Amino acid sequence: MTRSRLALVVGVATLMLVAPACAQTYPSGLIRIVVPFAAGGINDVAARLIQPYLEKALGQTVIVENRPAASGIVGTDAVARAAPDGHTLLMVASSFTVLPATTAKLPYDSERDLTPVAIVGKNPMIFVVNPAVKANTLAEFVALAKENPGKLNYATPGAASQTHLVAELFSRRAGITMQQVPYRGGAPAIQSVVTGETQFTVLSPLVSLPQIKAGRLRALAVGSLARHPQLPNVPTLAEAGFPDFEAIQWIGLLTTAGTPEEIVSRLNAEVNRALKDPDLVDKLARQGMSPGGGTAAEFRALIEREIRNWKEVARAAKIRQE
């Protein structure tokens, strides 16, 4: 046996011995939840809501560390390169599955370098228009857009964002053409529809609901399979004539690939347990989110499916990060 081959065998054997021991002593120290965006965003809020529950359940200090830069890429890469021992976690939003579809080269592989743990919260995206738009339903909006091809504008929180891809997919399904107007974030994007600078957008309840309730926006549809509890009279996309079409935003916890399955299962179980607490459910609801949960395998399947779908949309529409 060559020296290099012997070293490989010894390395693999050592890893097989260390992984079970690591899982048995987990957690053995400080746990970090890396948020790859600035404080105050939905990722950050979700991390700080789940933090005390994990801290109590795991018996170790859990801190939230904001590492904002490059659309979340820097913080995500840091977790991808961390030790695979479950002490470094990552709180991401559904934009995590958009980046592989719209970014030419990431420093990490979204599917191979990170391991899904659990979905913490989710919410439907809401399809809204300025009240001056002569459309009270999604079907009427589609008809209006067909009568005025290319003349209606839709706001996004940035080019190549999830809103951009959802709006493009909707346009293709509906057979309409609209013009994208990118802004720097969800707040200015929604404000542009309120003022009439743009006519349409698809954004989260967090930024949409206050304007809808104030009568400054009209909701045409919600992107979930069930109606939103705060918008009981607004139909789902399926009810509005677009079956097999969901527009969901989620917030989820991941960790470094190679983390022992026992640790991932432990973290998944603790997140699911926390999401049954009425107080946490209420706090999530105030942020426009319903509790997530489910298995790590289900979360992985969702991520893989979304990356595949968004790549198809981005390729067809020629959407790329600049």
N, C-alpha and C positions, 0 to 999 in steps of 0.2 A: 504494500500500500504506500502510495506516495505521501510525502510530508503534507502537501496541501490538502489531499483527500482526507488524511488522518485528522487534520485540524478542523475540517468541515464536519466530520463525524462527531468529534469531541464537542464542537460548538453546538450542534443540534441536540446532542445528548444533554449538555448542560442546560440548554433552554428548556428542554422537556422536564428537567428536574426543578428548575427555578420557578417556572410558571405556576405549578400547583402550590409551591411554598408561598409564592407571592399572593395567590388567591386566598390562602388560609389565613394570612396575617393582615389582609386588607380590611380597612385602611390603616396604614401605619404612620400617617402624618398629615400635614396640611393638604387640603384639596382645593384646587383652583378651578373656577368656572371662567374660562376666557370668553369675553364678549368682543367680537371683532369689529365693533362699532362704538361710537361715542355714548356716553351715559345719557339716559333719557329716552332712548329708542325702545322699540318693542322687545328687541332681544335682551336689552339691559333690564327692562322691567320684569320680564319673565324670569331672568336669572336671579334677580333679587327677591322675587316672590317664592321661588322654589328653594333658595339658599338655606333659610332657617330650618326647613323640613329635612333637608339632606343632612345638615349639621347635627340635628338631634338624632336622626336615625342612624348615622354612621359613627357618631361619637367622636368626631374630629372637627377641627375648625375648617369651615368652608368660606372662601373669599371669592368675590367677583372682581375680575381684572379686565378693565377695558383696554383694548389694543386696536384703536381705529386707524385704518389706513388702507388705501387702494381697494375700496369697495368690499372690505372684509377679508381680502386675500392674505394680508400680513398676519393677522391674528389666527386665521385658519391654518396657515402654513406652520405657525409656531406649535400648534397642537398636533399637527400631522408629524412633526419631528420630535415630539416629546417622548419620554420613556413610556412604554406601553404597560403601565401599572395601575391605571384607573385614577391616578391622582391629578391628572390634568384633563378637564372636560371642556367642551365647546358648545356654546349656545348659539345656534344659527336660526335664521328665518328661511322661508322657502326660496328666497333669492339664491340660496346655496346651490339649488339645482339649475338655476338660470345661468350662473357663471360659466359652467363647462360648455354651455351651448353658445355663448356669446363672446367668450374670451379666447383669443388665439392660443395662448399657452399659459397654463397655470403652473406654479412651482410644486404643486401636489396633485395627486389623482384623487378626485372626489369620492370615487367608489372603492379604491384599493387602499388608500392611506388613512382613512378614517372609518370608525365603526359606529353605526347608529346605536343609540341607547333607548331613547323613548321620545315620543312627541309630548310636549308639555301643554301646548295650547294651539287652537286653530280658530280661524274665522273665515267667513265667506267674503269675497270681494263684492262690492256693491256697484252696479251699473247705474250711473247718475247723469242727469242733464241739467242745464240751466232751466229754470221755470219758463223762460221766454221761448224755449224750443217747443214747437208745435207737435208734441208727441207725448201722450200719456201712457203709452205702453211700448215695450221693446219692438213689437211688430210695427207700430206707427213710426218709431224712430228709423227702423230699417227702410220703410217706404219713403220717408223723408230723405234719407241719405241716397237712395236710388234715384230720386228725382233731382238731387243736387250732387252728382258725383264729384268727389274731390273738394267740395266747398265747405264741408263740416270739419272742424278741428277737434282733436282730442288731446287732453293734457296727460303727461306722464311725469313721474318723479325723476325722470332721467332716461335717456336713450338706452336701449338694451336692458331695461328694467323688466320686472315681471309684468307690470301694467302694460308696457309696450308689447310684450309677447301675447298677453291675453287679448288686448285690443286688436292685434293683428290677426290672431286666430278667430276672434269673433267676426271681424270684417270679412275674412275668407269664407267662413261658414255662412254668413249672411249675404255674401255676394255684393258687398259695398266697398267704396273707396273713401277713406278719410285721411286727413293730414295730421301727423303727429307734431305736437309742440312740447318739447322737453323742458322741464323745470328742475331746480335743485332741491328735490325732496317732495314729499307728499303734501305738506302744508301749502306751499305756493302753487302746487298743481291744482289742489281742490279750490283754492282761492280764485284761480283763473277761471274756473267754471262758474263760481259764484258771481263774479263780476261780468261774465259774458265774454271774456277775452277768448275763451274756448267754449265749446258747447257740450262736451262729453268727457267722461273719464271712468275708470274702473279702479276703485281704491278700497282700503280697509274701513271697517266700521269706526275705528278709532278717529279717523279724520273726517269721515262722511256723515256719521250719525248726527253730530251736533248741528250741522248745516241742514240736514234733511228735516230734523225736528223743528228747526227755526223757520222752515219754509223757504230757505234760500237755495235748495236743491230739490230735484224731483227724482225719487228712486224708481227705476224701471224694472230691475230684477236683482236677485241675489244669486251668488255663484255656488251655493251649497245645494245638496239634495233635498234639504228640508228648509222651510221658511225661517227667517231670523226672528227670534222671540220679540225683539224690539221693533220689527217691521212686519207684523202679521198679515198685513194686506198687500205686501209686495211679493209677487210670484217668484218662484225659482226659475232658473234658466230653462229647465225642462218644461215647466208649466208655461213659460213664455214662448215655447216653440223651438227650443234648442236642446233636444235630448242628448244624452251621452256627452255633456259638456259641463265641466265643473271649473270654477275659478276660486280656488282656496288658498289662503295664506296660512302657514303653520310655523310654529316655533318649536325647535327640537334640540335635544341634548345628544352630542356625539362624544367620542373619545378616540384615542390613538389606535390605529389598527395594530393587531397583535396583542391587545389587552386580553388576558385570559377570559374565557367564556363565563366562568363562575363570577367574575367581577362585574362583567356587563349585565349578567342576569340579576345580580344583587342590586345594582344601580337601577335597572329597569323596574324591579319589584318595589324599590323605595319610592321612585317617581310615581308609579301607579297607585301606591298606597297614599301618597300625599295628595294626589288628585281626587281622592274620595273625601277629603276634608272639606266640609261646607264653607269654612272661612276662606280657604284658598279658591274654591270654585267661585265664591262671591267676588273676590279680588280680581280674578281673571275676567269675570263678566264685566267689571267696571272698565276694563281695558278693551272691551268688545270681543273677548275670546271665550270660547267654551273649552273645557278641559280636554286634553288629548288622551294619552295613554295607549294601551296596546302593547304588543310584543316588539322586541328589537327586530325580529325577522320581518314583521309587517312594516316597520318603519324603513328598513332596508329596501323592501320591495317598492315602497312609495317613491323613495329617492331614485332608484334605478328607472322606474317608469317615467317619472317627471323629467329626468335628464334626457332620456330617449325622446320623449315627446317634444321638449323644448328645442332639442337639436333639429328636429324635423321642421318646426315652425321657423326657427332662426335661419336655417338653410334656405327654405322656400322664400322667405321675405328679405333675405340678405341683411340680417340684423347682426351687427358686430359691435363690440365695445371699441370706442375710439381711444 
